[in-house]
């Protein structure tokens, strides 16, 4: 009988799903697919060019270069900025692995700086002390859709003649003091992985830049280093955004700001409902912060609690999904053991890895579902 009652009371709230969005766009998506198929050209054609122009303009930049993934956007940006063997690049240990891996793949060394405990972005005040004669660039990450402190980062970079490559994979549309992320550095790197705020039906990425030389170099690098067919000037990559993905992204792009606004509404609702419980003393969790300078696009709505593991298990038992981004900081990953970092070197990042939990967040999430999630979290802390 108890098992039956549990099943009856079970909810089913995913952490993320594309099914609701795809159902709503089904007719447009099918038309989009058939248009590309009928055209018969599937790589670097009109849909890619249209998307490159749209994203560049949207990001207040001059050039957009479609590539095969957000990881490739980082790799090609580093190469186009002439960063390689023997160089050092400063970044955060609290991010997806691709950020640091791109540095390693071009032969450079990632140098980590701890994060700001309020935004979970790289602590811009700690960057300068890590700069050496080998430092060539900074890669700030606009984590979870919240812009990093770009004024200070660009000031430090300028005074030390460093490149800035923005990892904006999770932050398309985010703004710092009213200016779009991706437009501050030498390049801005975006991912169109399906779970992103603007997602394809597979991998895809984009580099934006205001520098024509960097744009030309990335265009060269993405097609095997060839300016003309079968004539290769440099050793490049095969990193082309295909027409079908670009067509889908062009379709979805017109909804991007509407979806962003809905994400922000959901975040505000989460905040409001959580605050009601916090005031009554029913729970104690740290809510995501939106600094005065920021326009947060809430790729994730992430809370922090020392009871993360127990809370996630409890929510899972009720049919409420949640996700941990990221359980192991990069400086403690096995692949980077040769860098010589130890537990305790970046305490704020390590605490975040042990305590953050991302709650359901996608534009089609309903207000009722948000209320259920908050109520169940409050029940957990009131137990």
C-alpha positions in Angstrom: 0.0 0.0 0.0 2.8 2.4 0.8 4.5 1.7 -2.5 1.2 2.5 -4.3 0.8 5.8 -2.5 4.4 6.7 -3.4 3.7 6.0 -7.1 0.5 8.1 -6.9 2.3 11.0 -5.3 5.3 10.8 -7.6 6.0 13.8 -9.8 8.1 13.8 -13.0 10.0 17.1 -13.4 13.1 16.8 -15.6 16.2 18.9 -15.1 16.1 19.6 -18.8 14.1 18.4 -21.8 13.8 19.4 -25.4 10.6 17.4 -26.0 8.3 20.2 -25.1 10.1 22.7 -27.3 10.4 20.3 -30.2 6.7 19.5 -30.1 5.9 23.2 -30.2 8.2 23.8 -33.2 7.6 20.5 -35.0 6.0 22.0 -38.1 8.7 24.6 -38.5 11.5 22.1 -37.8 10.2 19.7 -40.5 10.0 22.5 -43.0 13.5 23.6 -42.1 14.8 20.1 -42.5 13.1 19.6 -45.9 14.4 22.9 -47.2 18.0 21.9 -46.5 17.5 18.4 -48.0 15.9 19.9 -51.1 18.8 22.3 -51.5 21.3 19.5 -51.6 24.3 21.5 -50.1 25.1 20.5 -46.6 28.4 22.2 -45.5 29.3 25.9 -45.2 26.5 27.4 -47.4 23.7 29.9 -47.1 22.4 28.8 -43.7 25.8 28.9 -42.1 26.5 32.4 -43.5 23.1 33.7 -42.3 23.7 32.4 -38.8 27.2 33.8 -38.7 25.9 37.3 -39.6 23.0 37.0 -37.0 25.2 35.9 -34.1 27.9 38.4 -34.9 25.3 41.2 -34.9 23.5 39.9 -31.9 26.7 39.7 -29.9 27.7 43.3 -30.9 30.7 42.0 -32.8 31.9 42.2 -36.5 32.6 38.6 -37.6 31.0 35.3 -36.9 32.7 32.0 -37.8 30.7 28.8 -37.5 32.7 25.8 -36.3 31.9 22.2 -35.3 31.6 22.7 -31.5 32.1 25.0 -28.7 35.3 23.2 -27.8 36.6 23.8 -31.3 35.7 27.5 -31.0 38.1 27.6 -28.0 40.8 25.6 -29.8 40.8 27.7 -32.9 40.7 31.0 -31.0 43.8 30.0 -29.2 45.6 29.0 -32.4 44.4 32.2 -34.2 45.9 34.2 -31.3 49.2 32.4 -31.8 49.1 30.6 -28.4 50.9 27.3 -28.2 53.8 25.3 -26.7 55.5 26.9 -23.8 52.7 29.5 -23.2 50.5 29.8 -20.2 46.8 30.7 -20.2 44.9 31.7 -17.0 41.4 30.3 -16.4 39.1 29.0 -13.7 39.1 25.4 -12.3 35.3 25.5 -11.8 34.1 25.0 -15.4 33.5 22.2 -17.9 36.7 20.4 -18.9 36.7 21.8 -22.4 37.9 25.2 -21.2 41.2 23.9 -19.9 41.5 21.0 -22.4 41.6 23.6 -25.2 44.6 25.2 -23.6 46.4 21.8 -23.3 45.5 20.7 -26.8 47.4 23.7 -28.4 50.4 22.8 -26.2 50.0 25.5 -23.7 49.7 25.2 -19.9 46.5 26.0 -18.0 47.1 28.1 -14.9 44.1 28.2 -12.5 42.7 31.0 -10.4 40.0 30.5 -7.8 36.5 31.8 -8.2 34.3 34.5 -6.7 32.0 32.8 -4.1 29.0 34.9 -5.1 29.0 34.4 -8.9 31.2 31.2 -9.2 33.1 33.0 -12.0 36.9 33.5 -12.0 37.9 36.0 -9.3 39.3 38.9 -11.4 41.1 40.3 -8.4 43.3 37.2 -8.2 44.4 37.1 -11.8 47.3 39.5 -11.9 49.3 37.6 -9.2 49.3 34.5 -11.5 50.8 36.3 -14.5 54.3 35.3 -15.5 56.5 36.0 -18.5 55.0 32.9 -20.1 51.4 34.1 -19.7 49.8 34.9 -23.1 46.0 34.9 -22.4 43.1 34.8 -20.0 40.0 32.6 -20.6 37.1 33.9 -18.4 34.0 31.7 -18.3 30.6 33.2 -18.1 29.4 30.3 -15.9 25.8 29.2 -15.9 24.9 32.3 -17.9 26.3 35.0 -15.5 28.8 37.4 -17.0 32.3 37.5 -15.5 33.8 40.8 -14.3 34.9 41.9 -17.7 36.1 45.5 -16.9 38.8 44.3 -14.5 39.7 41.3 -16.7 40.2 43.4 -19.8 42.1 46.0 -17.8 44.5 43.4 -16.4 44.9 41.9 -19.9 45.6 45.3 -21.5 48.2 46.3 -19.0 50.0 43.0 -19.4 49.5 42.7 -23.2 47.4 39.5 -22.9 44.8 38.1 -25.2 41.2 37.5 -23.8 39.2 34.6 -25.1 35.7 34.6 -23.6 34.2 31.2 -23.0 30.6 32.2 -23.4 29.4 28.6 -24.2 26.6 28.9 -21.5 25.9 32.6 -21.9 24.5 33.6 -25.3 22.6 36.9 -24.8 24.1 37.7 -21.4 25.2 41.2 -20.8 27.8 43.0 -18.8 26.9 46.6 -18.2 24.5 46.4 -21.1 27.1 44.9 -23.5 26.8 41.4 -24.8 29.3 38.8 -23.6 31.6 37.6 -26.3 32.2 41.2 -27.5 34.8 42.1 -24.9 37.7 39.9 -25.7 39.8 39.1 -28.8 37.2 36.3 -29.4 34.0 35.1 -27.9 33.3 31.4 -28.0 29.8 29.9 -28.1 28.4 26.3 -28.0 25.3 25.2 -29.7 25.2 21.8 -27.9 21.5 20.7 -27.7 21.2 21.6 -24.0 22.4 25.2 -24.5 20.1 28.2 -24.4 20.4 28.2 -28.2 20.9 24.6 -29.1 21.2 22.6 -32.3 20.3 18.9 -32.9 23.9 18.0 -32.4 27.3 19.7 -31.9 28.0 23.1 -33.2 29.8 26.3 -32.2 30.7 29.8 -33.2 33.5 32.3 -32.7 32.8 36.0 -32.8 35.5 38.6 -33.1 36.0 42.2 -34.0 39.5 41.5 -35.4 39.5 40.8 -39.2 42.9 39.0 -39.0 41.7 36.6 -36.3 38.5 36.0 -38.3 40.4 35.1 -41.4 42.8 32.8 -39.5 39.9 30.9 -37.9 38.2 30.6 -41.3 41.4 29.1 -42.6 41.9 26.8 -39.6 38.4 25.3 -39.8 38.9 24.0 -43.4 42.3 22.2 -43.1 44.3 25.4 -43.5 43.3 25.8 -47.1 42.6 29.2 -48.7 41.9 27.4 -52.0 40.7 23.9 -52.5 43.6 21.4 -52.2 46.1 24.2 -51.4 47.0 24.1 -47.7 48.9 27.0 -46.2 48.9 25.8 -42.6 48.0 22.7 -40.6 44.3 23.2 -39.9 41.3 21.3 -38.6 38.1 19.9 -40.0 35.7 22.0 -38.0 32.8 23.2 -40.1 29.3 23.9 -38.9 27.0 22.0 -41.2 24.0 23.5 -43.0 21.3 21.4 -41.2 22.5 22.5 -37.8 22.8 26.1 -39.0 19.3 26.0 -40.4 17.8 24.7 -37.2 19.7 27.4 -35.2 18.5 30.1 -37.6 14.9 28.9 -36.9 15.5 28.8 -33.1 17.4 32.1 -33.0 14.2 34.1 -33.5 12.9 32.7 -30.2 16.1 33.2 -28.3 15.3 36.4 -26.5 11.7 35.2 -25.7 13.2 32.0 -24.2 15.8 34.0 -22.3 13.0 36.2 -20.8 11.2 33.1 -19.7 14.3 31.7 -18.1 14.7 35.0 -16.2 11.0 34.8 -15.1 11.5 31.2 -13.9 14.6 32.4 -11.9 12.7 35.2 -10.4 9.9 32.8 -9.4 12.4 30.4 -7.8 14.0 33.3 -5.9 10.6 34.6 -4.7 9.4 31.3 -3.5 12.7 30.4 -1.9 12.8 33.7 -0.1 9.4 33.0 1.5 10.7 29.8 3.0 14.1 31.4 4.0 12.2 34.2 5.9 10.4 31.6 7.9 13.6 29.7 8.7 12.4 26.6 6.9 15.5 26.2 4.8 19.0 27.6 4.4 20.4 27.6 0.8 22.5 30.0 -1.2 20.6 31.3 -4.2 22.3 32.3 -7.5 23.4 35.9 -7.7 22.8 38.4 -10.4 25.3 41.3 -9.8 24.3 44.9 -10.6 26.4 44.8 -13.7 24.9 41.6 -15.1 22.1 40.5 -17.3 22.0 36.8 -16.3 20.5 34.4 -18.9 20.2 31.4 -16.5 21.5 28.6 -18.5 21.3 27.0 -15.1 19.5 27.9 -11.9 22.0 26.7 -9.3 21.8 26.7 -5.5 24.4 25.9 -2.9 24.0 23.8 0.2 26.3 21.6 2.4 23.6 18.9 2.2 23.7 18.7 -1.6 24.0 14.9 -1.9 21.2 14.2 0.5 19.0 16.8 -1.1 19.6 15.4 -4.6 18.8 11.9 -3.5 15.6 13.1 -1.8 14.5 15.0 -5.0 15.3 12.0 -7.1 13.1 9.8 -4.9 10.2 12.1 -5.7 10.8 12.2 -9.4 12.4 15.6 -9.5 15.7 15.7 -11.5 18.7 17.9 -10.7 22.3 18.0 -11.9 25.7 18.6 -10.4 27.9 21.0 -12.4 30.8 20.1 -11.7 31.7 17.5 -9.1 35.5 17.6 -9.5 37.4 20.9 -10.0 39.8 20.9 -12.9 43.0 21.2 -10.8 42.1 17.9 -9.1 41.3 16.0 -12.3 43.7 13.0 -12.9 44.7 14.3 -16.3 46.1 17.4 -14.7 48.0 15.7 -11.9 51.3 16.7 -13.6 50.5 20.4 -12.9 51.2 19.7 -9.2 48.0 21.1 -7.7 46.7 19.7 -4.4 43.5 19.6 -2.5 43.0 23.0 -0.8 44.8 25.1 -3.5 41.5 26.6 -4.7 39.1 26.3 -1.7 36.2 28.3 -3.1 36.1 26.1 -6.2 36.4 23.0 -4.2 33.5 24.0 -1.9 31.4 24.8 -4.9 32.1 21.4 -6.5 30.9 19.7 -3.3 27.8 21.9 -2.7 26.2 23.3 -5.9 23.1 21.8 -7.4 21.3 22.9 -10.5 17.6 22.7 -10.4 15.2 22.2 -13.3 15.6 25.1 -15.8 14.3 25.3 -19.4 11.8 27.8 -21.0 8.9 25.3 -21.1 9.1 24.6 -17.3 5.8 25.6 -15.8 5.2 27.9 -12.7 3.5 24.9 -11.0 6.5 22.8 -11.5 8.8 25.4 -10.1 6.5 25.7 -7.0 6.6 21.9 -6.5 10.4 21.9 -6.7 10.7 24.7 -4.1 8.1 23.1 -1.8 9.8 19.8 -1.8 13.2 21.4 -1.1 11.6 23.2 1.8 10.1 19.9 3.0 13.6 18.4 2.9 15.1 21.0 5.2 12.1 21.0 7.5 12.4 17.2 8.1 
